[in-house]
């Protein structure tokens, strides 16, 4: 797989020359040295630290604290106003309060910590994971594992070099119902699978107009920004709405969508990135401070297979190809459909799915949960990354597909919605027409806002776009010192 350093990107003229001065230096913290890990005996409890617990991190706090062989000994968040809440969650679960840190660098110096879980905003995932590996910790990192393609591959490199266990937070991979469904698909029981659809129909209302707002009390904004450029806050809600800004998030494609992207690729049996990508969409239905698309279709070329991903942020119904058993009237329909020559498989849950004949007759149902946190701890004890249900390389590949879709979208230009989309397939064209009908049903203005990205050829081995420097620049970012992702493991 690709092993390009940022210096090689610079050498090849892929990055802007102005970035060279910033990227040439080694960051202040954690690049060259590693810290010896605490030796954990077979009967010792694993000491866990949770970084970021305003959102999904709360599930980490209670989830690991409730495992019999774990103890949450430390928590960390740049928002000190959350400290008491975080410590109470842990105390309620394990009857013992953890230590609190505001700066993750101080936490990583804590030699009593064995593993770190990361549930920060996306732009911190890769750097926090790499620094934790360098500090001798095993890592559980939330999805997407990266903010861009280049840094995702760096986590894999560091995990392998230092033989650390790194789990991705795509918990569907630990649910028995989903594992059995995917095994059924991969066994050939729905025939040859030629298309997978990932679907993120999730209502996302306006986040309000662009307005400069003060840093919330208790937040160390320099630490919150980390690798991102220093800019004022231009959204009303500080927490969560960062998802819709390119500097910090990846839109719903890389938010909720990464779960479905991961399952779509898993069901195709693909263990590499695509050969080409094309994305279409826009931010429709309202004008607000958000930058990312709220409606988007991405097409990924896998040769004899294709993956089509849809994001719909306006009210919608079930997908047209979902069998009657999966017809639901609600704001959200999040899941997958896999198309085989002898049937289709459908899931709209992390743990439930079913298989149907081409005529829509039910063949078999699948259901059953699992404990993704326990799977991680099992691998921490065995020291075998192959024991992980969602190893970091799987997380990198699925996250990278989301990033590739966003790169095509960001390079796109406004186009007449009725004009054919060059370089796409019949299935993609039909999906775009369904998207336009969905927008029409919502009374959304489309003309002038309909953005069509270029069809980008991609080299999945080198993880680069051949002969497309503008696209290659978006495979990485300019890192703000000292929060710089190291070039090499």
Backbone torsions as a table, in degrees:
resi	resn	phi	psi	omega
1	UNK	NA	177.2	-174.4
2	UNK	-65.7	143.1	176.1
3	UNK	-139.0	42.1	-177.7
4	UNK	-78.0	133.6	173.1
5	UNK	-91.6	165.7	177.8
6	UNK	-67.2	-30.1	176.7
7	UNK	-63.8	-37.5	178.2
8	UNK	-68.7	-35.4	174.0
9	UNK	-61.4	-43.4	179.2
10	UNK	-64.8	-45.1	-178.8
11	UNK	-58.2	-38.9	-177.4
12	UNK	-83.4	4.1	177.6
13	UNK	75.2	22.2	-177.1
14	UNK	-81.6	-37.0	179.1
15	UNK	-93.3	158.4	176.1
16	UNK	-61.6	137.2	-179.2
17	UNK	-54.8	-33.5	-178.5
18	UNK	-62.9	-21.5	-178.5
19	UNK	-76.3	-18.6	-172.0
20	UNK	-59.5	-43.2	-177.2
21	UNK	-62.8	-34.9	-179.1
22	UNK	-75.1	-37.7	-169.1
23	UNK	-91.7	-10.7	-174.3
24	UNK	-74.7	-28.2	-174.6
25	UNK	-84.0	154.2	174.5
26	UNK	-77.8	134.8	179.1
27	UNK	-63.7	157.7	-174.8
28	UNK	-61.8	-39.9	-172.2
29	UNK	-106.7	130.6	157.5
30	UNK	73.2	16.3	-175.8
31	UNK	-85.0	-45.2	-172.4
32	UNK	-94.4	-29.0	-171.5
33	UNK	-104.4	156.0	170.3
34	UNK	-125.9	160.3	-177.3
35	UNK	-113.5	135.9	179.1
36	UNK	-64.2	136.6	-179.7
37	UNK	-78.1	150.9	172.8
38	UNK	-64.2	136.1	178.3
39	UNK	-78.4	119.8	-177.2
40	UNK	-104.0	120.5	178.9
41	UNK	-76.3	165.9	-177.2
42	UNK	-59.5	-30.3	-177.9
43	UNK	-103.4	2.6	-180.0
44	UNK	-77.7	150.3	173.6
45	UNK	-80.3	142.6	176.8
46	UNK	-79.3	127.9	179.8
47	UNK	-91.8	120.4	-172.5
48	UNK	-111.1	140.1	170.8
49	UNK	-122.0	136.9	-178.7
50	UNK	-111.2	123.4	178.6
51	UNK	-107.0	115.1	-179.8
52	UNK	88.8	110.2	-178.0
53	UNK	-142.7	33.5	173.2
54	UNK	-79.6	-32.3	-177.9
55	UNK	-119.8	-109.0	-177.7
56	UNK	-59.0	-25.1	179.4
57	UNK	-60.4	-23.6	176.9
58	UNK	-64.3	-36.9	176.1
59	UNK	-65.6	-34.2	175.8
60	UNK	-63.2	-44.2	-178.2
61	UNK	-56.8	-52.7	-176.9
62	UNK	-76.0	-36.9	-177.3
63	UNK	-62.8	-47.3	-180.0
64	UNK	-76.2	-33.0	179.4
65	UNK	-64.9	-26.0	-178.1
66	UNK	-88.2	-8.2	176.8
67	UNK	-75.3	132.6	-173.6
68	UNK	-61.8	-30.3	-175.6
69	UNK	-102.1	18.1	179.9
70	UNK	-127.7	157.7	171.8
71	UNK	-141.9	125.8	175.4
72	UNK	-80.3	106.1	-175.1
73	UNK	-97.5	-17.2	-177.7
74	UNK	-151.8	147.9	175.5
75	UNK	-133.7	156.3	-175.4
76	UNK	-148.1	133.3	172.2
77	UNK	-155.7	140.3	-179.6
78	UNK	-68.2	-15.9	177.9
79	UNK	-96.4	99.1	-176.1
80	UNK	-66.6	-18.9	179.1
81	UNK	-67.3	-14.6	-179.9
82	UNK	-92.0	-5.7	-171.1
83	UNK	-57.9	-49.9	-177.4
84	UNK	-62.1	-40.9	178.8
85	UNK	-61.4	-46.1	-179.1
86	UNK	-63.4	-43.7	-179.4
87	UNK	-66.6	-33.8	179.2
88	UNK	-67.7	-40.2	177.9
89	UNK	-57.7	-45.0	-179.1
90	UNK	-68.5	-44.4	-178.8
91	UNK	-61.6	-41.1	178.8
92	UNK	-62.4	-33.1	-176.5
93	UNK	-83.8	-37.1	-173.9
94	UNK	-123.9	4.7	175.8
95	UNK	62.5	26.9	178.8
96	UNK	-153.1	130.8	-177.3
97	UNK	-82.1	140.1	176.6
98	UNK	-86.4	172.5	170.8
99	UNK	-78.7	152.2	177.4
100	UNK	-117.1	135.4	173.1
101	UNK	-125.6	143.8	172.1
102	UNK	-93.3	-29.7	-177.6
103	UNK	-106.4	118.9	-177.9
104	UNK	-62.6	-24.4	179.2
105	UNK	-65.4	-35.7	176.0
106	UNK	-68.8	-40.1	178.7
107	UNK	-61.8	-42.4	-176.3
108	UNK	-66.7	-17.0	174.6
109	UNK	-81.1	-9.4	-179.0
110	UNK	-74.3	106.2	-176.7
111	UNK	-73.4	-7.2	178.6
112	UNK	-83.4	-10.3	-178.2
113	UNK	-90.0	128.5	179.2
114	UNK	-95.4	-44.2	-178.0
115	UNK	-130.8	151.7	179.8
116	UNK	-122.5	136.0	170.8
117	UNK	-111.2	144.7	-172.3
118	UNK	-125.1	117.8	177.6
119	UNK	-134.1	42.4	177.5
120	UNK	-80.5	176.9	166.2
121	UNK	-57.6	156.0	-171.1
122	UNK	-54.9	-37.6	-172.5
123	UNK	-68.3	-10.7	178.4
124	UNK	-99.8	-13.4	-170.0
125	UNK	-55.6	-52.6	-173.8
126	UNK	-67.2	-47.3	-177.2
127	UNK	-65.2	-42.4	178.4
128	UNK	-62.0	-41.6	-180.0
129	UNK	-64.2	-44.7	-178.3
130	UNK	-66.9	-43.8	177.6
131	UNK	-61.1	-38.8	179.0
132	UNK	-65.2	-41.2	177.0
133	UNK	-61.1	-44.0	179.2
134	UNK	-64.3	-27.9	179.1
135	UNK	-85.1	7.1	174.6
136	UNK	87.8	14.5	-177.0
137	UNK	-101.1	149.7	163.3
138	UNK	-81.9	159.4	-167.4
139	UNK	-136.3	135.7	166.5
140	UNK	-114.2	113.4	-175.7
141	UNK	-117.4	132.9	-178.8
142	UNK	-67.4	164.2	178.2
143	UNK	-83.4	153.0	-18.9
144	UNK	-66.3	151.4	-175.0
145	UNK	-70.4	-12.7	-173.7
146	UNK	-143.8	165.7	172.8
147	UNK	-97.0	-18.0	177.2
148	UNK	-151.7	169.5	-172.9
149	UNK	-65.6	-46.2	-175.0
150	UNK	-58.6	-47.1	-175.8
151	UNK	-72.3	-25.9	174.8
152	UNK	-62.6	-43.9	177.4
153	UNK	-64.3	-32.1	178.5
154	UNK	-64.7	-37.8	178.6
155	UNK	-61.0	-43.8	178.9
156	UNK	-58.9	-45.4	-179.6
157	UNK	-58.5	-46.5	-179.0
158	UNK	-67.2	-40.8	179.5
159	UNK	-60.1	-42.8	-177.8
160	UNK	-72.3	-43.2	-177.4
161	UNK	-62.8	-43.5	-175.4
162	UNK	-96.9	8.8	174.4
163	UNK	52.7	48.0	178.5
164	UNK	-101.3	150.8	177.8
165	UNK	-88.2	119.3	-177.2
166	UNK	-130.4	112.3	-178.6
167	UNK	-101.4	143.4	176.2
168	UNK	-96.6	144.9	-174.8
169	UNK	-81.6	33.4	174.4
170	UNK	-93.1	84.6	-168.0
171	UNK	-69.6	-13.5	176.2
172	UNK	-56.9	-29.4	-177.3
173	UNK	-68.8	-13.8	176.4
174	UNK	-102.2	-2.7	-179.9
175	UNK	-86.7	125.5	-174.2
176	UNK	-59.7	-38.7	179.6
177	UNK	-60.0	-43.6	-180.0
178	UNK	-71.5	-39.2	179.5
179	UNK	-62.6	-41.6	179.7
180	UNK	-68.6	-37.5	177.9
181	UNK	-63.5	-47.0	-179.3
182	UNK	-65.4	-40.8	177.3
183	UNK	-59.9	-39.2	178.3
184	UNK	-61.9	-44.8	179.3
185	UNK	-63.4	-47.6	-175.5
186	UNK	-70.9	-18.3	177.4
187	UNK	-77.0	-5.6	178.1
188	UNK	89.5	12.3	-174.5
189	UNK	-78.4	-9.7	168.7
190	UNK	-110.7	20.8	179.4
191	UNK	82.9	-159.7	178.2
192	UNK	-78.8	121.0	-178.9
193	UNK	-82.9	120.1	-176.6
194	UNK	-111.8	-13.0	-177.8
195	UNK	-150.7	136.4	170.4
196	UNK	-124.0	136.5	174.9
197	UNK	-113.0	128.6	169.2
198	UNK	-103.0	133.1	-171.2
199	UNK	-128.9	124.5	176.7
200	UNK	-126.9	77.6	176.2
201	UNK	-92.8	94.0	-173.1
202	UNK	-137.9	119.2	-176.3
203	UNK	-59.4	125.1	177.4
204	UNK	-130.6	99.2	-179.3
205	UNK	-72.6	172.4	177.6
206	UNK	-57.8	143.7	175.5
207	UNK	-97.3	9.1	177.8
208	UNK	91.9	168.0	-176.1
209	UNK	-69.1	159.2	176.6
210	UNK	-67.1	122.3	-178.2
211	UNK	-152.3	136.4	-179.5
212	UNK	-77.4	126.3	-176.9
213	UNK	-123.7	153.5	-178.8
214	UNK	-73.9	160.9	175.2
215	UNK	-66.9	130.1	180.0
216	UNK	-61.0	147.7	177.1
217	UNK	-57.9	137.0	177.8
218	UNK	93.2	-12.5	-176.8
219	UNK	-92.1	126.3	169.4
220	UNK	-84.8	99.7	-171.3
221	UNK	-69.4	-32.0	176.9
222	UNK	-61.7	-43.7	177.9
223	UNK	-69.0	-37.8	179.5
224	UNK	-61.9	-43.2	179.6
225	UNK	-65.1	-44.0	179.6
226	UNK	50.6	-118.8	-177.1
227	UNK	-68.8	-16.5	-173.7
228	UNK	-77.3	156.9	179.9
229	UNK	-66.0	152.1	-179.7
230	UNK	-78.5	110.4	-179.7
231	UNK	-140.1	157.0	175.6
232	UNK	-70.5	163.3	177.1
233	UNK	-80.9	124.2	-176.0
234	UNK	-118.7	26.2	177.4
235	UNK	-131.6	152.3	-178.3
236	UNK	-72.7	-42.6	-178.3
237	UNK	-97.6	112.2	-174.7
238	UNK	-66.3	-52.2	-179.7
239	UNK	-79.2	147.4	177.3
240	UNK	73.9	-47.4	-175.0
241	UNK	-70.3	-3.2	170.4
242	UNK	-61.4	-21.0	179.1
243	UNK	-54.7	-27.7	-171.2
244	UNK	-99.3	19.3	177.5
245	UNK	-124.4	132.6	-173.6
246	UNK	-62.9	-29.8	-178.0
247	UNK	-66.2	-24.1	-172.1
248	UNK	-123.8	-36.2	-174.1
249	UNK	-119.6	-172.7	-177.1
250	UNK	-135.4	24.6	-177.7
251	UNK	68.4	-174.5	-179.8
252	UNK	-73.2	-17.4	173.8
253	UNK	-58.4	-40.1	179.8
254	UNK	-103.1	11.1	-179.7
255	UNK	-107.7	-91.8	172.1
256	UNK	-71.1	-35.6	-173.3
257	UNK	-61.7	-28.8	-177.2
258	UNK	-59.8	-33.7	177.6
259	UNK	-59.3	-47.6	-177.4
260	UNK	-74.0	-32.8	174.9
261	UNK	-61.6	-43.9	-179.3
262	UNK	-61.9	-44.7	180.0
263	UNK	-68.8	-36.2	178.8
264	UNK	-61.1	-48.6	179.0
265	UNK	-64.9	-40.8	178.7
266	UNK	-57.5	-47.0	-179.1
267	UNK	-68.8	-23.1	174.6
268	UNK	-79.1	-14.7	-177.1
269	UNK	74.5	23.5	-177.8
270	UNK	-93.7	130.7	-179.6
271	UNK	-118.3	31.2	178.4
272	UNK	-151.0	176.5	175.9
273	UNK	-85.3	170.6	-173.2
274	UNK	-77.1	172.0	178.0
275	UNK	-94.9	-17.0	178.0
276	UNK	-162.9	157.4	-179.2
277	UNK	-143.6	148.9	177.0
278	UNK	-149.1	137.1	-178.4
279	UNK	-136.6	145.7	-175.9
280	UNK	-137.5	144.5	175.1
281	UNK	162.6	-154.0	-179.0
282	UNK	169.9	-179.2	175.0
283	UNK	-109.9	103.3	-169.3
284	UNK	-115.8	157.3	171.3
285	UNK	93.6	-18.5	177.8
286	UNK	-165.2	163.1	173.6
287	UNK	-114.2	122.3	-178.4
288	UNK	-146.3	-167.4	-176.6
289	UNK	-78.0	-14.2	-175.2
290	UNK	-65.3	149.7	-178.5
291	UNK	-109.4	-32.2	-174.5
292	UNK	-79.1	164.4	179.1
293	UNK	-70.0	141.8	170.3
294	UNK	-103.4	-6.5	175.8
295	UNK	-140.7	123.9	-170.6
296	UNK	-156.9	142.4	171.9
297	UNK	-126.5	129.5	178.1
298	UNK	-120.6	140.5	177.4
299	UNK	-121.2	131.8	-179.1
300	UNK	-122.8	127.8	-177.3
301	UNK	-94.3	117.3	174.1
302	UNK	-115.6	30.6	178.9
303	UNK	77.5	-105.0	-179.9
304	UNK	-78.8	-5.6	176.7
305	UNK	-125.0	154.6	173.2
306	UNK	-136.3	151.9	177.5
307	UNK	-122.0	125.5	177.7
308	UNK	-118.6	128.5	-178.4
309	UNK	-120.0	135.9	-180.0
310	UNK	-121.7	136.8	169.3
311	UNK	-118.8	127.9	173.5
312	UNK	-130.2	116.3	-179.3
313	UNK	-98.3	-6.8	177.4
314	UNK	-98.3	160.6	-178.1
315	UNK	-52.1	135.4	-176.9
316	UNK	-149.9	177.4	-179.7
317	UNK	-119.0	-172.6	178.7
318	UNK	-62.8	154.6	177.2
319	UNK	-65.1	149.2	-173.8
320	UNK	-63.3	-27.5	-177.1
321	UNK	-89.8	-0.5	179.6
322	UNK	-74.0	130.7	176.8
323	UNK	-59.2	161.6	-174.8
324	UNK	-54.6	-33.9	-179.5
325	UNK	-62.4	-19.6	-179.0
326	UNK	-109.4	15.8	175.9
327	UNK	-80.7	118.4	180.0
328	UNK	-134.7	144.5	177.0
329	UNK	-106.2	98.6	179.6
330	UNK	-157.6	174.0	-178.9
331	UNK	-72.6	-27.3	-172.3
332	UNK	-121.0	136.1	169.4
333	UNK	-139.2	103.4	-174.1
334	UNK	-119.8	122.0	-178.6
335	UNK	171.0	-149.5	-172.5
336	UNK	-146.7	154.3	169.2
337	UNK	-134.7	129.2	176.0
338	UNK	-113.2	132.6	-175.5
339	UNK	-109.1	118.7	175.7
340	UNK	-113.7	167.9	-179.6
341	UNK	-70.3	-14.2	-178.1
342	UNK	-126.5	14.5	178.1
343	UNK	162.3	179.0	176.5
344	UNK	-131.2	152.4	175.1
345	UNK	-118.9	142.4	-174.6
346	UNK	-136.5	141.7	172.1
347	UNK	-145.9	135.9	171.1
348	UNK	-128.3	37.1	-179.0
349	UNK	-153.5	162.0	175.4
350	UNK	-72.5	-16.0	-171.5
351	UNK	-137.8	4.2	-174.7
352	UNK	-129.4	140.0	176.1
353	UNK	-160.2	176.1	179.8
354	UNK	-155.1	159.4	177.6
355	UNK	-119.6	140.1	-177.9
356	UNK	-129.9	155.1	171.3
357	UNK	-71.3	168.2	175.9
358	UNK	-59.4	-21.7	179.5
359	UNK	-88.4	-0.4	177.8
360	UNK	90.9	12.3	178.9
361	UNK	-85.5	134.4	-178.3
362	UNK	-65.8	132.5	176.6
363	UNK	-104.5	-47.2	-176.5
364	UNK	-162.9	145.8	174.5
365	UNK	-107.3	155.1	178.4
366	UNK	-134.6	138.8	175.4
367	UNK	-159.6	158.6	178.9
368	UNK	141.7	135.6	-178.0
369	UNK	-95.3	-163.1	-179.3
370	UNK	-174.4	178.9	-179.1
371	UNK	-123.4	100.3	-177.4
372	UNK	-65.8	-35.7	178.2
373	UNK	-64.5	-42.3	-180.0
374	UNK	-65.4	-37.0	176.8
375	UNK	-60.8	-40.3	177.2
376	UNK	-61.7	-47.2	-178.2
377	UNK	-65.3	-35.9	176.0
378	UNK	-58.0	-44.8	179.9
379	UNK	-70.2	-34.1	176.1
380	UNK	-59.5	-40.0	-179.2
381	UNK	-75.1	-38.7	-177.8
382	UNK	-77.5	-23.1	-175.5
383	UNK	65.9	25.4	177.6
384	UNK	-117.8	114.3	-179.9
385	UNK	-67.8	-18.6	177.2
386	UNK	-70.2	-12.8	175.4
387	UNK	-78.9	-11.7	-179.7
388	UNK	-74.6	139.6	172.9
389	UNK	-78.7	-24.4	-178.8
390	UNK	-136.9	68.7	178.7
391	UNK	-59.3	155.0	-175.0
392	UNK	-57.0	-31.7	179.7
393	UNK	-67.6	-38.0	174.6
394	UNK	-61.8	-41.5	178.2
395	UNK	-63.9	-40.0	177.6
396	UNK	-61.0	-47.8	-175.9
397	UNK	-62.2	-45.5	-178.5
398	UNK	-69.8	-39.2	176.7
399	UNK	-63.7	-40.9	-178.9
400	UNK	-63.1	-35.5	176.3
401	UNK	-60.0	-41.2	176.7
402	UNK	-61.7	-44.5	179.9
403	UNK	-63.2	-40.1	-179.6
404	UNK	-63.7	-41.3	176.8
405	UNK	-60.4	-42.1	179.5
406	UNK	-68.8	-30.9	177.5
407	UNK	-64.7	-46.8	177.3
408	UNK	-59.8	-44.2	180.0
409	UNK	-60.2	-45.3	-176.2
410	UNK	-68.3	-25.2	177.3
411	UNK	-87.8	0.4	-175.9
412	UNK	-75.5	169.5	179.4
413	UNK	-133.4	157.1	178.9
414	UNK	-62.8	140.1	-178.2
415	UNK	-145.0	153.9	173.7
416	UNK	-59.1	124.3	-177.6
417	UNK	-58.2	-26.4	-177.0
418	UNK	-89.5	-6.5	178.2
419	UNK	-73.7	144.3	179.3
420	UNK	-64.1	147.5	178.8
421	UNK	-90.3	111.5	-176.0
422	UNK	-69.2	140.1	174.5
423	UNK	85.2	5.0	-178.2
424	UNK	-106.6	175.1	-178.3
425	UNK	-99.5	171.7	176.8
426	UNK	-57.5	-43.9	-179.2
427	UNK	-62.6	-37.8	177.8
428	UNK	-67.4	-44.0	178.5
429	UNK	-59.6	-42.4	179.4
430	UNK	-65.2	-38.3	179.2
431	UNK	-65.4	-39.1	177.4
432	UNK	-63.6	-40.7	178.3
433	UNK	-64.4	-38.5	175.7
434	UNK	-63.4	-39.8	178.1
435	UNK	-62.2	-42.2	179.8
436	UNK	-65.8	-37.4	175.9
437	UNK	-64.9	-38.7	177.0
438	UNK	-60.8	-44.3	179.1
439	UNK	-65.8	-39.3	177.5
440	UNK	-62.7	-41.9	178.5
441	UNK	-60.4	-29.2	179.3
442	UNK	-91.7	2.6	179.2
443	UNK	66.1	26.5	-177.1
444	UNK	-84.2	137.4	174.2
445	UNK	-71.5	132.2	-176.6
446	UNK	-115.1	-40.5	-176.3
447	UNK	-56.8	128.7	179.8
448	UNK	86.8	-15.4	-179.3
449	UNK	-110.8	-10.1	-175.5
450	UNK	-78.4	111.4	-171.8
451	UNK	-106.5	127.2	-179.6
452	UNK	-117.0	118.4	179.2
453	UNK	-82.2	164.1	177.0
454	UNK	-75.5	152.5	170.6
455	UNK	-77.8	113.9	-173.9
456	UNK	-104.3	120.5	172.6
457	UNK	-73.2	137.8	-175.3
458	UNK	-130.8	142.1	176.0
459	UNK	-99.0	104.9	-175.5
460	UNK	-71.3	-17.2	178.3
461	UNK	-79.4	-46.7	-179.6
462	UNK	-88.6	-12.6	-178.2
463	UNK	55.1	52.7	178.8
464	UNK	-144.5	160.3	172.2
465	UNK	-93.2	115.5	179.2
466	UNK	-62.9	125.2	171.8
467	UNK	61.6	34.1	177.2
468	UNK	-140.3	83.7	-173.2
469	UNK	-63.9	-36.8	-178.7
470	UNK	-63.2	-39.2	177.0
471	UNK	-70.6	-39.8	179.6
472	UNK	-63.4	-31.8	176.7
473	UNK	-61.2	-32.2	-178.8
474	UNK	-82.7	-1.5	173.1
475	UNK	-74.0	-14.2	-179.7
476	UNK	-141.0	-165.4	179.1
477	UNK	-150.7	170.7	170.2
478	UNK	-84.6	125.7	-177.8
479	UNK	-98.1	136.1	-179.3
480	UNK	-83.7	123.1	179.0
481	UNK	-62.3	143.9	0.0
482	UNK	-91.6	17.8	-174.1
483	UNK	-92.3	65.8	-171.9
484	UNK	-113.4	126.9	176.3
485	UNK	-66.6	125.8	-178.9
486	UNK	-62.1	147.7	-176.6
487	UNK	-71.3	-43.1	-175.2
488	UNK	-130.1	149.3	174.3
489	UNK	-76.5	NA	NA
